[in-house]
Amino acid sequence: MRETPRSQGTAGDNRAEPPQPRLDRALAHTAGAFGSGTPHRSDGRPPHTPRGARQPGQGGLPGTTPPVPGRPAVFSAVLLLALLTWQVLVEGPLVRWDERVSRSVVGTVPHGLSELGADLGNMTVALPVLGCAMAYAAWRGRRAAALYAGAAMALVPLLVIPLKEWTARPGPLEPWAAGYYPSGHTATAMVAYVGAAFLVSNRLIPVAAALTAATGAGLVLRGYHWPLDVVASVALCLPVLRWPVIATRYGRRSPEGRQREGTWGTSGGAAPSRSGDGRTN
C-alpha cells in the first residue's frame, strides 16, 4: 500500500515506487516533543500517566501552589504599613479620620461582649492554641512546619515593640499613655490562630480569620485601640506568615504522597514512556 498518492503526471506509470515519508507526521511529532511539552504525541493530548497529569508547584516542587499570600499581596501589605506609619508620625488626615471613627463606635456594644473579643488576643489564650497545634504537627511528623510557626510568633514582639516605641501613639481612652500603634493583641491573635489552622487543617482557616476579626473588633469597640492600629497589625503579620505558611503546606504530605513523588519524580524513577501511536512501551 502506498504511503502517498501518485501525481497525475505519473498516473500511467506501473513501476513500483518506494514509500515516501509523511512530512506532516514528522513535524507533528517534532512539535509535540519540543513545543507542547508532550513528547511523542502529535495530537497534543496529555499522556495517561500520573506524571503527565501532575502540575509543578511553587519553586518547581511537585503539587499545586498552596493558597498563601503571593508577592504582590505581601508588597501591598508592606506599602500599606508604611503609609499608615507615616500618617501616625505626622498626624495626617488618615489619623484624624481614624479618631472620628473610633469615637463614634466605642461603647456601641456591651462591654462584656467587646471585652470577650479583645481577650482573644491575650497571650494566655492565643499561645496555648498555637502550642497545641505545634504539638499536633510534630506528632504527625511535620516538625519543621511547627518550628516555622513558633518562629513566626517569636517574631511578633520583635517587630511590634520597636514600632510602638517609635510612633508613641496614645490610646483612645488613655491619651496620657503611649505605645498603642500597632496592636500587639491583633498581631498575636492573627499569627497564633492562622498558624494553628494551617498546622491542623485548612478547613480551620475561616475560623482563624473570624477569631482575628473578633479580636480587632473587640479592641476597637472597647476603646483599647484605634482602628488603624488593628489594620496596621494585619498588614504587619501578612509578610510574617508568608514563609511559615508555605513551609507548613509543603510539609503536609502523607508518606503515600511522598512515595508517589519518588516514583514519578525525576529522582525516584522514570514514568513509563509512550510511543508515537499512544501505546505504553
LUMSEKOL-315375 format. One line per 2 residues: number of its first residue (from 1); for each residue x, y, z of N, C-alpha, C. Coordinates in steps of 0.02 Angstrom, whole numbers. Example, Ala and Ser with C-alpha at 12.3 -4.5 7.8 and 13.67 -1.06 7.14 Angstrom:
BEGIN
1 = 660/-284/390/615/-225/390/660/-165/390 | 642/-112/354/684/-53/357/645/2/394 $
//
This chain:
BEGIN
1 = 42/-60/0/0/0/0/44/62/0 | 28/111/-42/70/170/-50/58/218/9 $
3 = 113/248/31/108/297/84/80/364/60 | 97/383/-2/73/446/-30/44/433/-99 $
5 = -8/470/-118/-37/461/-186/11/486/-239 | 7/452/-298/49/474/-353/19/535/-385 $
7 = 63/574/-416/39/633/-452/8/613/-517 | -30/659/-548/-65/645/-610/-16/632/-667 $
9 = 44/664/-664/93/654/-717/119/584/-721 | 115/545/-667/141/476/-666/86/426/-654 $
11 = 25/446/-668/-31/400/-655/-28/338/-698 | -1/345/-758/3/286/-802/64/244/-793 $
13 = 108/264/-751/170/228/-740/157/171/-692 | 172/108/-713/158/50/-671/219/28/-631 $
15 = 274/66/-634/333/45/-596/322/56/-520 | 351/10/-482/344/15/-409/386/72/-383 $
17 = 360/108/-333/395/164/-302/404/149/-228 | 460/170/-200/470/160/-128/423/204/-88 $
19 = 404/184/-29/360/226/13/392/293/27 | 353/346/23/377/414/36/362/433/108 $
21 = 408/466/141/395/487/211/341/541/214 | 302/539/267/250/589/279/280/646/318 $
23 = 290/703/285/322/760/317/279/790/372 | 212/790/361/168/819/411/169/779/476 $
25 = 176/711/469/178/670/530/243/682/569 | 298/689/532/362/702/566/362/769/601 $
27 = 333/820/569/329/886/600/285/885/662 | 231/846/659/186/842/717/222/811/776 $
29 = 262/758/764/299/728/819/352/775/846 | 385/812/802/436/859/824/405/914/866 $
31 = 348/941/844/315/993/882/291/969/949 | 269/906/951/247/879/1015/304/868/1063 $
33 = 363/853/1036/420/840/1081/452/903/1107 | 451/957/1065/487/1017/1085/442/1076/1098 $
35 = 382/1077/1074/340/1136/1081/289/1130/1136 | 250/1077/1136/194/1072/1182/212/1040/1248 $
37 = 272/1010/1253/290/978/1316/263/909/1324 | 231/879/1272/206/811/1274/243/771/1221 $
39 = 299/740/1235/339/706/1185/302/647/1155 | 317/635/1089/292/578/1052/217/578/1045 $
41 = 184/636/1049/112/638/1038/98/695/990 | 66/678/934/52/728/884/-15/761/893 $
43 = -58/735/936/-124/764/945/-128/813/1002 | -73/823/1039/-72/872/1093/-104/850/1157 $
45 = -130/787/1160/-163/764/1222/-112/743/1273 | -125/754/1338/-77/733/1389/-75/657/1396 $
47 = -18/628/1412/-15/556/1421/-55/535/1481 | -79/472/1479/-121/447/1533/-78/416/1587 $
49 = -30/452/1611/11/431/1667/8/484/1720 | 15/465/1784/12/515/1837/63/570/1830 $
51 = 122/553/1801/173/605/1795/151/658/1746 | 119/639/1692/96/688/1644/41/732/1670 $
53 = 3/707/1719/-53/746/1745/-34/793/1801 | 26/784/1830/46/825/1887/68/893/1863 $
55 = 52/945/1901/71/1013/1886/123/1035/1937 | 177/1067/1915/228/1089/1963/201/1144/2007 $
57 = 222/1145/2069/201/1196/2116/252/1252/2121 | 247/1291/2174/292/1348/2183/363/1325/2195 $
59 = 410/1358/2163/480/1340/2170/498/1277/2133 | 454/1252/2087/469/1192/2049/455/1128/2086 $
61 = 426/1132/2146/410/1072/2184/348/1040/2157 | 340/973/2167/280/940/2142/219/965/2179 $
63 = 162/959/2147/99/978/2177/78/1047/2156 | 18/1067/2178/-8/1132/2160/15/1185/2209 $
65 = 10/1247/2188/31/1302/2231/-18/1312/2288 | 4/1314/2350/-42/1322/2406/-71/1392/2408 $
67 = -130/1399/2438/-160/1465/2441/-127/1509/2494 | -73/1536/2480/-36/1579/2525/-30/1647/2494 $
69 = -18/1698/2533/-10/1765/2505/50/1769/2459 | 38/1792/2396/92/1798/2348/131/1862/2357 $
71 = 181/1871/2314/224/1930/2320/185/1995/2311 | 138/2000/2263/100/2064/2259/62/2080/2323 $
73 = 32/2029/2355/-5/2042/2417/42/2063/2473 | 100/2031/2478/148/2049/2529/175/2119/2517 $
75 = 189/2135/2454/214/2202/2438/162/2255/2454 | 98/2240/2439/45/2288/2455/38/2297/2531 $
77 = 46/2242/2569/42/2248/2642/98/2291/2669 | 158/2283/2642/214/2324/2666/203/2398/2649 $
79 = 177/2412/2589/162/2481/2571/108/2511/2616 | 56/2471/2631/3/2495/2675/30/2510/2745 $
81 = 72/2466/2770/101/2477/2837/144/2540/2837 | 182/2551/2784/224/2611/2780/181/2674/2777 $
83 = 126/2671/2739/81/2729/2734/49/2745/2801 | 23/2695/2836/-9/2706/2900/40/2732/2952 $
85 = 101/2704/2952/151/2727/3000/169/2799/2987 | 176/2818/2925/191/2888/2908/135/2934/2930 $
87 = 72/2913/2920/16/2955/2941/14/2963/3017 | 31/2910/3053/32/2915/3126/87/2962/3150 $
89 = 145/2958/3118/201/3000/3139/187/3075/3126 | 155/3090/3070/143/3161/3053/72/3183/3073 $
91 = 33/3137/3102/-37/3153/3120/-74/3180/3060 | -74/3141/3007/-105/3161/2944/-180/3152/2944 $
93 = -211/3162/2886/-284/3158/2881/-312/3089/2897 | -274/3036/2882/-298/2969/2900/-305/2961/2976 $
95 = -260/2990/3012/-263/2986/3086/-323/3024/3112 | -336/3083/3085/-395/3121/3108/-459/3085/3091 $
97 = -463/3055/3032/-522/3015/3014/-528/2954/3060 | -472/2923/3076/-471/2864/3120/-497/2882/3189 $
99 = -479/2939/3214/-502/2959/3281/-577/2973/3281 | -603/3003/3228/-676/3014/3224/-714/2949/3222 $
101 = -690/2901/3183/-724/2836/3180/-722/2801/3248 | -666/2804/3281/-660/2771/3346/-709/2800/3397 $
103 = -714/2866/3400/-759/2897/3448/-832/2881/3434 | -848/2867/3371/-918/2853/3353/-938/2781/3367 $
105 = -890/2735/3374/-908/2665/3383/-892/2639/3454 | -851/2673/3492/-834/2650/3559/-896/2651/3603 $
107 = -909/2594/3635/-967/2589/3680/-1032/2573/3646 | -1032/2559/3581/-1095/2543/3546/-1118/2472/3559 $
109 = -1076/2430/3585/-1095/2361/3603/-1081/2352/3677 | -1112/2303/3709/-1100/2291/3780/-1025/2277/3793 $
111 = -1001/2304/3848/-931/2297/3865/-911/2224/3874 | -955/2184/3898/-938/2113/3908/-923/2079/3842 $
113 = -962/2095/3790/-952/2063/3725/-888/2088/3693 | -876/2153/3694/-814/2180/3665/-753/2157/3704 $
115 = -760/2151/3770/-704/2127/3810/-687/2055/3793 | -739/2015/3779/-727/1945/3761/-688/1941/3696 $
117 = -705/1983/3647/-668/1982/3585/-596/2006/3594 | -587/2058/3635/-519/2083/3646/-475/2033/3682 $
119 = -505/1993/3726/-466/1944/3763/-440/1887/3720 | -467/1879/3659/-442/1826/3615/-370/1840/3593 $
121 = -348/1902/3599/-280/1919/3581/-231/1914/3638 | -254/1896/3697/-208/1887/3754/-162/1827/3741 $
123 = -100/1833/3762/-54/1777/3753/-75/1716/3792 | -108/1726/3849/-131/1669/3888/-185/1630/3853 $
125 = -217/1660/3803/-269/1625/3765/-242/1600/3698 | -205/1643/3662/-184/1626/3594/-125/1578/3593 $
127 = -77/1587/3638/-18/1544/3636/-32/1471/3650 | -76/1454/3699/-92/1382/3707/-124/1351/3644 $
129 = -163/1390/3608/-193/1363/3546/-138/1346/3496 | -91/1393/3487/-36/1380/3440/9/1323/3466 $
131 = 20/1320/3531/61/1267/3558/31/1198/3546 | -34/1192/3555/-67/1127/3542/-62/1109/3468 $
133 = -70/1158/3425/-64/1145/3353/7/1124/3334 | 57/1156/3365/126/1137/3352/141/1067/3376 $
135 = 114/1048/3434/124/980/3459/91/929/3413 | 32/946/3388/-3/901/3342/37/892/3277 $
137 = 63/948/3250/102/944/3189/166/904/3199 | 199/913/3256/259/874/3270/243/800/3277 $
139 = 187/784/3308/166/714/3315/152/683/3247 | 127/723/3199/113/698/3132/175/698/3088 $
141 = 233/716/3115/294/714/3077/312/778/3041 | 276/834/3056/290/898/3023/325/945/3072 $
143 = 383/923/3096/419/961/3146/444/1028/3118 | 466/1027/3056/491/1090/3027/436/1142/3022 $
145 = 376/1120/3003/320/1167/2999/303/1195/3067 | 305/1153/3119/292/1177/3187/344/1229/3209 $
147 = 406/1217/3192/459/1264/3210/450/1331/3174 | 429/1328/3111/417/1390/3073/361/1431/3106 $
149 = 308/1397/3127/252/1433/3159/274/1463/3225 | 314/1426/3263/339/1455/3326/386/1514/3314 $
151 = 427/1510/3261/471/1566/3245/431/1628/3225 | 376/1618/3189/334/1675/3170/305/1709/3231 $
153 = 283/1670/3281/257/1700/3342/312/1737/3380 | 372/1709/3382/427/1742/3416/447/1807/3381 $
155 = 433/1812/3317/450/1872/3279/402/1930/3293 | 342/1916/3318/292/1967/3328/316/2022/3376 $
157 = 338/2006/3437/361/2061/3481/422/2097/3455 | 464/2062/3417/524/2095/3390/506/2148/3339 $
159 = 448/2143/3308/426/2192/3259/378/2243/3290 | 335/2221/3335/283/2266/3362/312/2315/3412 $
161 = 354/2292/3457/379/2336/3510/420/2395/3483 | 466/2385/3435/500/2445/3408/453/2494/3375 $
163 = 402/2470/3340/354/2516/3309/314/2554/3362 | 296/2522/3416/261/2556/3470/304/2612/3499 $
165 = 367/2597/3511/411/2648/3541/425/2704/3492 | 429/2689/3428/445/2740/3379/387/2788/3367 $
167 = 327/2760/3360/269/2802/3346/242/2836/3409 | 243/2800/3466/220/2828/3530/150/2858/3524 $
169 = 105/2821/3494/37/2846/3485/-4/2834/3549 | -41/2883/3573/-82/2873/3633/-144/2832/3616 $
171 = -176/2805/3668/-236/2765/3659/-300/2806/3660 | -355/2777/3638/-419/2814/3637/-443/2834/3707 $
173 = -435/2789/3755/-459/2803/3823/-403/2826/3869 | -341/2822/3847/-284/2842/3888/-239/2888/3848 $
175 = -259/2951/3838/-217/2997/3798/-151/3013/3831 | -144/3001/3895/-81/3015/3930/-30/2958/3920 $
177 = -52/2900/3896/-7/2844/3885/13/2841/3812 | 64/2803/3796/90/2797/3728/106/2723/3714 $
179 = 113/2708/3650/131/2640/3630/72/2597/3610 | 25/2626/3572/-34/2589/3551/-32/2568/3478 $
181 = 16/2592/3441/19/2575/3370/83/2536/3356 | 76/2477/3325/16/2440/3306/-10/2398/3364 $
183 = -65/2363/3352/-97/2324/3405/-60/2258/3413 | -32/2248/3472/1/2185/3486/-47/2127/3495 $
185 = -106/2141/3522/-156/2088/3530/-180/2062/3463 | -190/2107/3415/-212/2085/3348/-158/2043/3315 $
187 = -95/2065/3320/-41/2027/3290/-34/1958/3322 | -40/1955/3388/-36/1891/3422/-92/1844/3400 $
189 = -153/1870/3396/-209/1829/3375/-201/1804/3304 | -180/1847/3259/-176/1827/3188/-123/1774/3178 $
191 = -64/1784/3206/-10/1734/3196/-27/1669/3231 | -56/1672/3290/-70/1611/3328/-127/1571/3295 $
193 = -182/1603/3280/-240/1566/3255/-230/1545/3182 | -204/1589/3140/-193/1569/3070/-138/1516/3066 $
195 = -84/1525/3104/-33/1474/3104/-58/1407/3129 | -100/1406/3181/-128/1344/3206/-174/1312/3154 $
197 = -212/1352/3118/-257/1325/3068/-218/1290/3012 | -164/1319/2989/-125/1287/2937/-90/1224/2962 $
199 = -73/1222/3026/-41/1163/3053/-89/1105/3061 | -152/1119/3075/-200/1067/3089/-241/1049/3028 $
201 = -277/1097/2999/-320/1084/2942/-337/1149/2907 | -338/1147/2840/-356/1206/2802/-428/1228/2813 $
203 = -470/1182/2835/-540/1199/2848/-548/1247/2907 | -496/1252/2948/-499/1297/3005/-477/1368/2989 $
205 = -456/1381/2927/-433/1448/2910/-489/1500/2917 | -551/1486/2893/-604/1536/2906/-616/1548/2981 $
207 = -609/1497/3022/-617/1505/3094/-562/1550/3121 | -500/1540/3098/-445/1582/3120/-455/1654/3099 $
209 = -479/1664/3038/-492/1733/3015/-547/1765/3056 | -599/1727/3074/-653/1754/3115/-628/1772/3185 $
211 = -585/1731/3214/-558/1746/3280/-514/1809/3279 | -476/1816/3226/-434/1876/3219/-478/1938/3211 $
213 = -530/1933/3169/-575/1990/3160/-612/2007/3225 | -632/1956/3263/-666/1969/3327/-619/2003/3376 $
215 = -555/1984/3375/-506/2017/3418/-499/2091/3401 | -490/2106/3337/-483/2176/3317/-546/2217/3331 $
217 = -604/2188/3317/-666/2224/3330/-676/2237/3404 | -660/2187/3446/-666/2197/3518/-619/2251/3544 $
219 = -559/2254/3518/-512/2306/3540/-536/2376/3521 | -565/2382/3461/-588/2448/3440/-652/2468/3477 $
221 = -700/2422/3483/-764/2437/3515/-756/2449/3590 | -707/2418/3620/-695/2428/3691/-655/2492/3705 $
223 = -622/2519/3653/-583/2580/3661/-511/2567/3679 | -487/2505/3670/-418/2490/3685/-370/2511/3629 $
225 = -395/2514/3568/-352/2530/3511/-393/2570/3460 | -356/2609/3420/-386/2643/3362/-394/2592/3306 $
227 = -441/2605/3260/-448/2558/3203/-385/2549/3162 | -347/2603/3152/-286/2597/3112/-233/2555/3147 $
229 = -235/2551/3214/-189/2507/3250/-201/2434/3230 | -264/2416/3222/-281/2347/3204/-263/2333/3131 $
231 = -279/2380/3087/-263/2371/3016/-188/2365/3006 | -149/2405/3041/-77/2402/3035/-49/2334/3058 $
233 = -79/2306/3110/-56/2240/3134/-69/2186/3082 | -127/2189/3050/-142/2140/2997/-92/2147/2940 $
235 = -77/2208/2920/-28/2219/2866/42/2195/2888 | 57/2202/2950/123/2180/2975/128/2104/2976 $
237 = 75/2070/2993/77/1997/3001/74/1960/2935 | 49/1991/2883/44/1956/2819/113/1935/2793 $
239 = 164/1978/2792/230/1953/2772/259/1903/2822 | 243/1911/2886/270/1866/2937/244/1795/2926 $
241 = 182/1789/2904/151/1723/2896/166/1691/2829 | 195/1727/2781/203/1700/2714/245/1637/2712 $
243 = 307/1641/2735/351/1583/2729/334/1527/2778 | 313/1541/2840/290/1485/2882/231/1448/2852 $
245 = 185/1484/2820/128/1451/2789/149/1408/2731 | 196/1433/2690/220/1394/2634/254/1330/2659 $
247 = 297/1337/2710/330/1278/2737/280/1229/2767 | 227/1255/2797/176/1212/2826/139/1174/2773 $
249 = 120/1208/2718/82/1174/2666/123/1121/2630 | 187/1136/2615/228/1086/2583/248/1030/2630 $
251 = 247/1043/2695/263/989/2742/206/942/2755 | 143/963/2736/85/921/2747/78/872/2689 $
253 = 123/823/2686/120/771/2635/121/704/2670 | 76/661/2652/73/595/2682/131/553/2657 $
255 = 149/499/2693/201/454/2668/183/425/2600 | 118/412/2587/99/387/2522/112/439/2467 $
257 = 99/502/2483/112/554/2433/186/562/2419 | 228/558/2471/300/562/2459/325/502/2420 $
259 = 295/442/2431/315/384/2393/297/391/2320 | 238/420/2306/217/431/2237/264/482/2204 $
261 = 284/533/2240/330/582/2211/397/549/2194 | 419/504/2237/482/470/2223/476/424/2163 $
263 = 415/395/2152/405/351/2095/399/388/2030 | 364/445/2032/351/483/1971/398/541/1961 $
265 = 436/559/2013/479/618/2007/542/603/1968 | 584/654/1962/645/647/1923/698/607/1958 $
267 = 696/605/2026/749/571/2062/730/501/2083 | 665/485/2088/645/420/2114/629/369/2061 $
269 = 631/385/1998/614/338/1946/584/373/1888 | 576/337/1834/550/366/1773/481/338/1760 $
271 = 439/380/1732/372/359/1713/376/318/1650 | 327/275/1637/327/236/1575/326/282/1515 $
273 = 368/266/1466/371/307/1406/317/285/1357 | 302/329/1309/249/316/1261/277/323/1191 $
275 = 255/280/1149/275/285/1079/227/331/1042 | 241/341/978/201/388/940/130/367/931 $
277 = 115/301/933/46/279/922/6/275/986 | 34/297/1043/-4/300/1105/3/238/1147 $
279 = 41/188/1126/47/126/1166/104/133/1216 | 96/102/1273/147/105/1325/200/54/1310 $
281 = 264/75/1312/320/29/1299/333/-15/1359 $
//
